[in-house]
Amino acid sequence: MNDTTFSQLNITENPFSMATSRSGFYQTQATRVILDEFEHGVMTRKGFMVLIGEVGVGKTSLSLQLFSILEQRHTVFAWIFNTMFTKEELFRAISSDFGLPCERHFTLLDYQKILHDFFLKTHAAGQTAVIAVDEAHNLSDDSLEALRMLGNFEFEGQKLVQVILFAQPELDHRLRQHDMRQLKSRIAIYEILPQFTHSELIGYVNFKLSQAGSQIRLTGLAAWMLWRATRGNVRLAKLIMERALYGCLAYNRQAISPRIMHLAIRELNGISEMSGVIHPARSPLPLIAGLVMLTLLGLSVFSFTGRPMEQIVPAGMFRQNVIRDVEAAPSGEENIYRTDVTSALVELEGFLGKPQAQSLTPWVKMAIAEKKITALRQNLPPGLAVALLDTLPDTNESSPSWRALPWQKLSQTPPEWLIIWHSEYPVETPAPGESGRLVEEAQSRLKALGFLSKPANGQLNSATWYACSQFQRSVGLPATGALDPGTVFWLRHFRQSNTPKS
């Protein structure tokens, strides 16, 4: 983006620049824990520390934030970026970054002595020496061994130098090898930086937009599409969002619609379907040209159809997902269908709130049109679960934590109800022998209801399978013994006084 683009979008700077800055750091619970742990590790002189993270998850941003913190704590740094070194070149680079003599004729032993003397002086001055190595997965085995030797420098029971390695998962694989056991045994802190969760990714995007002075915000289905395409990878999100801002410029929008997001993802992918596999970035100029042409085409279409371009669904997956009511309507029942779908979506909005209901609406419509809920279940926001049921538990709750939509009436396909409810964890049918929180909760409920006599151990064993089938039979569900979503829903909401209702 150039300055002209910024001014047209009322943005003071590019919020999604690939350059890393300390001021643009977005803190999550995971990064807060890692920063606290590494700060504590350095100040208590733990020695070796390792941070592993996939490409594009924000290792460099986190390292800059860590050094901003440590700069206030009487530390001196050597920060190594180029790791395609021999061990002699590595020691020369470390000495140079500390401002120490580094001559070409110096041997490895010369550098060891120079560094040892320097570490003793910094320790005596009440300072802590830190060597940080970025892209540490590229270090040779000899270079890693040389760093381990520096870790042997001690004085009065304290490590004289703290070594922090920032690396991709390739280093994790290497450290598992037998000949790396000496280095691995020296690592006092070992953390893995996760990708953003759905809520963290959207929070990050809106934080960056706000920081740049933009009024544009990412919400609803467009936010979910970004999450699906990136799975929380920060670098991919930046690449897509920069293209989406070009889309806002082309369409003269102050919000990123699902349509603009689809085009941005497609342009980055280089394919017409949103697969979730992002290819390396290319110039955004083709997107600008394409969007401008689409805008001009939209004006032409408007003059012939009387409909603005925003109402015309683009080709590809987005057209498949955003299904218009009339396309899903049974023959001869368009008006009835529209009324029923509208009522169902109003009910959904009252249950979930407008933003989340709007993000689910295309998937609900798609489920009705295809007469199955596979895609809906796969694209649920975190914290929700769905099931199809013929019978529902009676409830005395004034505000039930679930909603039942008339599935058979909407899709002309049994069973009777589509249930959407709040769940703290994903609800997927576990196989026999599997364990997890879902199984443990089901066992606790079966035990409380008198169907299971053995203690809950979190494993789907034969006793749990039998107890589940007995419960299913008692409430009118198919007695399969499986902890399918419908059974999980019934277990959670069943009360002893409940009677099934259809």
Steps between C-alpha positions, in 0.01 A plus 500: 500500500613855433419829674217575255333173591539578870331839465207357304439242773562753781787284624818658631723199424487152354352295786609172343856575399727196495763701689501427874482781754494504878204738516272267304522204739166335580510306825305180561483275802758266344748778418458651845591168664801452270630854557469463877675163495790614280546822697514298820738250336744772395494688830549182705776385261346173386744466208347348185149590383319399180189639330356291216242638259376431149570738214295818537368459856679807638832380645685815392231729641510316830881510511497878447251536784716282724806712430302818570427357844855377563653833397355640822660221706878565476572265212743512207412330172650328204226433247591265215277502190718324242541139609666353190832509687786273587563490874799737460285747305227472762739589782636790293145631446420469872819683598432772244144553625629537856749759370801278570816455288452260208790445267509251215807327640327433835441133571201348676703487821581871466131585476414275793751683720384844383136412566573337836684811623215720374235290676694521827518879472129538426419272793721704732323816379161352592399446138377190319643399162246363253563333163185478287507297179221539246440226240694265728371195310754592227798466735735213425555227758849642564358847563240364741775312682709820517207683659463217749865550596427866577231375734775338707627843607401538866602705802405417858226265387340741251492487121705787358311516170136440410439346156157532336431307178204604283430228247255319278386144583796356308716572807257307717546197272879532517504529878322166523797327337732295720813703419325818620427369850775709664359826366142398572587421862622861543171659389331647807201660324340352189184660362295466182330814367149405381310657214219739589162364597197626307425777751869595530537531122199730467615700802844535340359620166272757661782612731725566199222686317427713805869571554521635144204731562259302282127477567486175301429193712493129427189317622257223421545258213798690355684449830420130496621470139832658598533252786426205271757616245780565750423285805650777711824553306586869544707538184230353278241720669709809421530404134125442468398809695718729289321372190164538674576868562555540127158343460347760733661769287366354174146457637509822704409308815580569865446135595656181369212296365514121447515568129809720529664249734432218254664694217802584718550136598449382144752752366759382752430135433510543126200265472126549477414287803587589859698191601668633812845437347662835437771531239783758514391859459491664163455860405158638602473691173300225322240521777467876461451466126254217547298683762486818295378303198243325717386840626456628145322179406275544801396844380408352164308216658316747722374688196355178355379319811414784734702328775821642648813293448530416872194275462651295217667190642848435353608170349677224690458377852346821629207459263460141618494605865281809487183329381199712433174388657323442171773262377443271797121520494297188420314532173177699534570599860729801460296735718450244778870415492607862519273562797624190684868574434459862604332395824772244568776755443326755722486230769870432449584870527306526825702209638852583380490874443514672163874472411532127569160422347596687182824301474303175527215593268668394171597163648149439636356580157753272337410218741131541416569501126727193515279326760801422719693686770857388423620840378311680777669286767845553344457878493352559843667776701672377818256445785209361295380149414221364278296181471193365321233343724144370487436555870593781738529511878232700676645798684385741765781746427380853432794550261615159373864469398393350166267563210304256284429592138232303307739301280242274334275794419789698351681225310212258434730234648482322837576517788280763658744745661833674442648577842764768562646530849791647690789263573839573657671246274449345152234229492612215275408133537791322677598147401512213754813531711542873440521737794442867561293762672184414305517136615572599859202736513274237344614242757430744784149565369429129444618428854288782647195368313559145627599338171871454581634345820874520432703818567549748216850453354464696175537190279221365281499140626243222465324596826451856374383370162236281666387775740468740208280257305277456806463875534423537129229236523344668804455837326398369160830538314642224275680265743837496321719556807693768311564841655373679190416873514129434556572276799749749642233771471241284678742406779583863564139623508314198637346522845343212693156656458548550125286317252584494131290723280475500125 
